[in-house]
Amino acid sequence: MPARRLFPLLALTPLLSGCTLLGAELTPVTALERQLNGTFEGYATGVTGRVPYRLTLVYTQRSAQATGVLLNLQSRKAYSVTGRFTWGGQSGSLDLNGYEGSAWRATFRGEMTAGQVTGRLNSVVLGREVLPFNLTLNRVTDLERAP
């Protein structure tokens, strides 16, 4: 008798599990995304001196977008970054905006190879780009990352 009651539930299990997959949007990581995504560390040099930074970057090839977090390792301030990334075979062009909460705080325009990010980081004050820094970051592994 208990088997008869369980049969309808057992019969529905494959159907329900299949339904969840039909609505799911699967976004596989491409080979280029695996090559470019990662963590980069280095320094920004400008009028206030030399400041260590860490950039964790995620590139989405389909939308040509880059997102991530730029962390000032000296002040421990974190900025979410988002913007366009155009890959041209050996290097790519980055055009990112940095936000602290919902406030626009920085811009970054530069170049990226598989192992390095270089360019110009500008602080944004009252809607204007000021205090330019030259930023050079190199790819790091989890073992090389600073605390």
For each residue, the residues with C-beta under 8 A, 3 or more apart:
1: 4 5
2: 5 6
3: 6 7
4: 1 7
5: 1 2 8 9
6: 2 3 9 10
7: 3 4 10 11
8: 5 11 12
9: 5 6 12 13
10: 6 7 13
11: 7 8 14 15
12: 8 9 15 16
13: 9 10 16 17
14: 11 17 18
15: 11 12 18 19
16: 12 13 19 20
17: 13 14 20 21
18: 14 15 21 22
19: 15 16 22 23
20: 16 17 23 24
21: 17 18 24
22: 18 19
23: 19 20
24: 20 21
25:
26:
27: 60 62
28:
29: 33 34 37
30: 33 34 61
31: 34 35
32: 35 36 59 61 87
33: 29 30 36 37 58 59 60 61
34: 29 30 31 37
35: 31 32 114
36: 32 33 57 59 87 92 112 114
37: 29 33 34 57 58 59
38: 56 57 139 140
39: 54 55 56 57 139 140 142 145
40: 54 55 56 57 116 117 137 138 139 140
41: 52 53 54 55 73 137 138 140 144 145 146
42: 52 53 117 135 136 137 138
43: 50 51 52 53 135 136
44: 50 51 53 121 133 134 135
45: 49 50 51 133 134
46: 49 51 121 131 132 133 134
47: 131 132
48: 51 131
49: 45 46
50: 43 44 45
51: 43 44 45 46 48 72 73 74 133
52: 41 42 43 72 73 74 146
53: 41 42 43 44 70 71 72 73 121 135 137
54: 39 40 41 70 71 73 137 145 146
55: 39 40 41 68 69 70 71 81 117 137
56: 38 39 40 68 69 71
57: 36 37 38 39 40 66 67 68 81 117
58: 33 37 66 67 68
59: 32 33 36 37 65 66 85 87
60: 27 33 63 64 65 66 67
61: 30 32 33 64 87
62: 27
63: 60
64: 60 61 84 85 86 87
65: 59 60 82 83 84 85
66: 57 58 59 60 81 82 83 84 85 94 96
67: 57 58 60 80 81 82
68: 55 56 57 58 80 81 82
69: 55 56 78 79 80 81
70: 53 54 55 78 79 81 98 106 108
71: 53 54 55 56 76 77 78 79
72: 51 52 53 75 76 77 78 79
73: 41 51 52 53 54 76 146
74: 51 52
75: 72
76: 71 72 73
77: 71 72 100
78: 69 70 71 72 100
79: 69 70 71 72 98 99 100 105 106
80: 67 68 69 98 99
81: 55 57 66 67 68 69 70 96 97 98 99 106 108
82: 65 66 67 68 96 97 99
83: 65 66 94 95 96 97 108
84: 64 65 66 93 94 95 96
85: 59 64 65 66 92 93 94 95 112
86: 64 92 93
87: 32 36 59 61 64 91 92
88: 91 92 93
89:
90: 113
91: 87 88 111 112 113
92: 36 85 86 87 88 111 112 113
93: 84 85 86 88 110 111 112
94: 66 83 84 85 108 109 110 111 112 117 119
95: 83 84 85 108 109
96: 66 81 82 83 84 107 108 109
97: 81 82 83 104 106 107 108
98: 70 79 80 81 104 105 106 107 108 124
99: 79 80 81 82 102 103 104 105
100: 77 78 79 103 105
101:
102: 99
103: 99 100
104: 97 98 99 124 127
105: 79 98 99 100 123 124
106: 70 79 81 97 98 121 122 123 124
107: 96 97 98 121 122 124 129
108: 70 81 83 94 95 96 97 98 119 120 121 122 135
109: 94 95 96 119 120
110: 93 94 117 118 119 120 135
111: 91 92 93 94 117 118 119
112: 36 85 91 92 93 94 116 117 118
113: 90 91 92 116
114: 35 36 139
115: 138 139
116: 40 112 113 136 137 138 139
117: 40 42 55 57 94 110 111 112 135 136 137
118: 110 111 112 134 135 136 137
119: 94 108 109 110 111 134 135
120: 108 109 110 132 133 134 135
121: 44 46 53 106 107 108 132 133 134 135
122: 106 107 108 129 130 131 132 133
123: 105 106 129 130 131 133
124: 98 104 105 106 107 127 128 129 130
125: 128 130 131
126:
127: 104 124
128: 124 125
129: 107 122 123 124 132
130: 122 123 124 125
131: 46 47 48 122 123 125
132: 46 47 120 121 122 129
133: 44 45 46 51 120 121 122 123
134: 44 45 46 118 119 120 121
135: 42 43 44 53 108 110 117 118 119 120 121
136: 42 43 116 117 118
137: 40 41 42 53 54 55 116 117 118
138: 40 41 42 115 116
139: 38 39 40 114 115 116
140: 38 39 40 41 144 145
141: 144 145
142: 39 145
143:
144: 41 140 141
145: 39 41 54 140 141 142
146: 41 52 54 73
147:
